[in-house]
Amino acid sequence: MQKAFDYYNKNVANSGFSGKKVEASHYYIKITPGSESELEVLNNLDDESSIETPVLQDHPLDYEVIEEGDYYVNPQNEEDLYHPVYTTIPVDYKLPDGIKYEILDALYEPSEEEYNVETVSLYFADWKDDLEADGISIGNEDELKKYLLLTNAQKSSNKFYPAGSITIKNTGTGNIEGLMKAEISYGRIFWWHYTYTDNAETLTVQQKIQRKCTDPCKMERRNGYHQKDLE
């Protein structure tokens, strides 16, 4: 991200980020529970989920989904309960007592105003799928520079607020019904949050995200971007 800010400042006149020094805003962490009491503490994190509550994932967040799945793998035995979980927390976030974790990486979460700088970082990390998911096609550095000049003039952003209705099929009646007051996690890569459907099964979110959300099954490690690149 520091390299992306430096590049942006060099190529965009009157950049608002001149002199920007990137410092970690979040930690990407791995939690490995070792007892039922620790599992219960982790489970209780979801009891009153808000936009600030860490969303626990059972897969590494720095992996790219290459094949999606839709089923759950049951534990093989009682010793098969203690799998690691992964999440991202603000640097000053305090997890419940008794929960030990390992910091896998230091991250910087770009603000909405820094969207184009994030685009620069995605381009140089060769995350073309993520750019294309945002409707951005950049084939070379000359195209990147033209994109920055155009979007800086337009002050545009491809992030959006997902919305819609969550419905389920009632197997007793066969009717399609709204899923009310359902906890939903939404996000992309490292940045995940919780929201709820309302009494009319409508889903809205409180933060903008980029356009690619998936449920992983088969994954491969991503290149660049998330690694310790803050210096």
C-alpha positions in Angstrom: 0.0 0.0 0.0 2.9 2.4 0.7 4.2 1.7 -2.8 0.7 2.3 -4.2 0.4 5.7 -2.5 3.9 6.7 -3.7 3.0 5.7 -7.3 -0.4 7.5 -7.1 1.3 10.7 -5.7 3.9 10.6 -8.5 1.3 10.2 -11.3 -1.7 12.2 -10.2 -1.3 16.0 -10.0 -2.5 17.7 -6.8 -2.9 14.3 -5.1 -4.6 14.6 -1.7 -2.3 11.9 -0.3 1.0 13.6 -0.6 3.4 12.5 2.2 1.1 9.6 3.2 2.9 7.2 5.5 1.1 3.9 5.7 0.7 2.3 9.2 -1.2 -0.9 10.0 -4.9 -0.3 10.7 -5.7 -4.1 11.2 -4.1 -7.4 12.0 -4.9 -10.5 10.0 -4.9 -13.2 12.7 -5.2 -17.0 13.2 -7.0 -18.3 16.3 -6.6 -22.0 17.2 -9.0 -23.0 20.0 -7.8 -25.8 22.3 -10.8 -26.5 24.5 -14.6 -26.5 24.5 -14.6 -23.4 26.7 -12.6 -21.5 24.1 -15.0 -22.7 21.4 -17.9 -21.4 23.4 -16.2 -18.0 23.8 -15.7 -17.8 20.1 -19.3 -18.8 19.5 -20.5 -16.1 21.8 -18.7 -13.4 19.7 -21.6 -13.8 17.3 -24.4 -13.4 19.9 -24.7 -9.6 19.4 -23.0 -9.1 16.1 -22.5 -5.6 14.8 -20.5 -4.1 12.0 -17.5 -4.0 14.4 -17.7 -7.7 15.4 -14.9 -9.9 13.8 -16.3 -12.3 11.3 -14.6 -15.7 11.9 -13.8 -17.8 8.9 -12.7 -21.4 8.8 -10.5 -20.8 5.8 -7.4 -18.6 5.4 -8.4 -15.2 4.0 -5.2 -14.8 2.0 -6.3 -17.6 -0.3 -8.2 -17.2 -3.6 -11.3 -19.2 -4.3 -10.8 -21.3 -7.4 -13.7 -23.6 -7.0 -16.8 -22.9 -4.8 -18.7 -25.5 -2.7 -22.0 -25.6 -0.9 -21.7 -28.3 1.8 -20.3 -28.8 5.3 -17.7 -31.4 6.2 -18.7 -33.0 9.5 -16.0 -33.5 12.2 -14.5 -37.0 12.2 -14.3 -37.3 16.0 -14.1 -35.2 19.2 -10.5 -34.3 18.5 -11.6 -32.9 15.2 -13.4 -29.9 16.7 -10.4 -27.6 17.3 -9.7 -26.2 13.8 -8.1 -22.8 13.4 -10.3 -19.8 12.4 -9.2 -16.7 10.7 -10.3 -13.1 10.9 -9.2 -9.5 10.7 -9.3 -7.1 13.7 -8.4 -3.4 14.2 -5.0 -3.0 15.8 -6.7 -1.8 19.0 -9.4 -4.4 19.1 -9.5 -6.5 22.3 -10.6 -10.2 21.9 -12.3 -11.9 24.9 -10.0 -13.1 27.7 -8.6 -16.5 27.2 -8.5 -16.3 23.4 -4.9 -16.6 22.1 -4.1 -15.7 18.5 -1.2 -15.4 16.1 -0.7 -12.3 14.0 -0.2 -13.5 10.4 0.1 -10.1 8.8 -0.3 -6.4 9.3 -2.9 -4.8 7.0 -4.0 -1.4 5.9 -7.7 -0.9 5.0 -8.0 1.8 2.4 -10.8 4.3 2.9 -13.4 5.0 0.3 -11.5 8.1 -0.7 -8.4 5.9 -1.3 -10.2 3.6 -3.7 -8.0 4.5 -6.7 -4.9 3.9 -4.6 -6.3 0.5 -3.8 -6.8 -0.1 -7.5 -3.1 0.7 -8.0 -2.1 -1.9 -5.4 -4.4 -4.5 -7.0 -2.9 -3.9 -10.4 0.7 -4.3 -9.3 -0.2 -7.4 -7.2 -1.6 -8.8 -10.5 -5.0 -9.3 -9.0 -6.7 -9.0 -12.3 -9.8 -11.0 -11.3 -10.5 -8.5 -8.6 -10.2 -5.5 -10.9 -12.4 -7.2 -13.5 -15.0 -7.9 -10.7 -15.1 -4.1 -10.2 -15.6 -3.6 -13.9 -12.0 -2.3 -14.4 -9.9 -3.5 -17.3 -6.3 -2.4 -17.2 -3.9 -4.1 -19.5 -0.7 -2.2 -18.9 0.8 0.7 -17.0 -0.1 3.3 -19.6 -3.7 2.3 -19.3 -3.4 2.5 -15.5 -2.1 6.1 -15.7 -5.0 7.0 -18.0 -7.5 5.3 -15.7 -6.1 7.4 -12.7 -6.4 10.6 -14.6 -9.9 9.9 -15.7 -11.3 8.6 -12.4 -9.6 11.3 -10.4 -11.4 13.9 -12.5 -14.7 12.1 -12.1 -14.2 11.2 -8.4 -15.9 7.9 -9.2 -15.9 4.6 -7.2 -17.0 1.1 -8.1 -17.8 0.2 -4.6 -21.5 -0.2 -3.7 -24.0 -1.1 -1.0 -25.3 -4.7 -1.6 -29.0 -5.0 -1.1 -31.8 -7.6 -1.7 -34.1 -10.1 -0.2 -33.1 -13.3 1.6 -35.7 -16.1 1.1 -36.0 -19.8 2.0 -38.3 -22.6 1.0 -40.6 -23.8 3.7 -40.4 -27.6 3.3 -43.7 -28.0 5.2 -45.8 -25.8 3.0 -43.6 -25.5 -0.1 -43.9 -21.7 0.1 -41.0 -19.3 -0.4 -40.7 -17.2 2.7 -38.6 -14.3 3.8 -35.8 -15.0 6.2 -36.3 -12.3 8.9 -33.7 -11.1 11.4 -31.1 -13.3 9.9 -27.4 -12.7 10.6 -25.5 -12.2 7.3 -21.8 -11.8 6.8 -20.7 -9.8 3.8 -17.3 -8.7 2.4 -14.3 -9.6 0.4 -10.8 -10.9 1.0 -9.8 -9.6 4.4 -12.7 -7.2 5.0 -15.8 -8.8 6.4 -18.7 -7.5 8.5 -22.1 -8.6 9.8 -25.5 -7.2 9.1 -29.1 -8.5 9.5 -32.2 -8.8 7.4 -35.1 -6.8 8.8 -38.7 -7.9 9.4 -39.4 -7.8 5.7 -36.4 -10.1 4.8 -34.7 -7.1 3.2 -30.9 -7.1 3.4 -28.9 -3.8 3.5 -25.4 -3.2 4.6 -23.7 -0.3 6.4 -20.4 -0.2 4.5 -19.5 -0.2 0.9 -17.6 -3.2 -0.4 -16.2 -4.2 -3.8 -18.2 -6.5 -6.0 -16.9 -10.0 -5.4 -18.2 -12.2 -2.6 -17.8 -16.0 -2.6 -18.1 -19.1 -0.3 -14.9 -21.0 -0.7 -14.3 -24.7 -1.1 -11.1 -25.1 -3.1 -8.5 -22.4 -2.8 -5.0 -21.4 -3.7 -2.7 -18.8 -2.0 -2.9 -15.3 -3.4 0.1 -13.3 -4.5 1.3 -10.0 -3.0 -0.8 -7.2 -1.5 -1.5 -8.7 1.9 2.2 -9.3 2.7 4.3 -7.1 5.0 4.6 -4.2 2.7 4.1 -1.4 5.1 7.7 -0.2 5.4 
